[in-house]
Amino acid sequence: MLIIAGSIRVAPEGRDAYLRGCAEVVRQARAAEGCLDFAISADLLDPGRIDVYERWETAAALDRFRGAGPPDDQSAAILDASVARYLVAGVEAP
């Protein structure tokens, strides 16, 4: 299993528009074979932060879904990003 998690920063006044622009990619990801979860959401405390969380069955499933990245207008809106890929060896109930 793979987890992609972290955050991106955008101008606070542009965050809602950025998130609206992500709705279709979230729909597509959640429908993709091998996607276990996919969320792009507003941070509750920081108006310029967007939280990213993805969970995939395999690297192959992630690779099949991935395109070239966000559209140019969304890429231009990103001021900073801290997103990492985590390889999960095992899963337990909390």
PyMOL commands that set and color helices and strands:
alter all, ss='L'
color gray80, all
select helices_A, chain A and resi 12-31+59-65+72-77
alter helices_A, ss='H'
color red, helices_A
select strands_A, chain A and resi 2-9+35-42+49-56+80-87
alter strands_A, ss='S'
color yellow, strands_A
deselect
rebuild
show_as cartoon
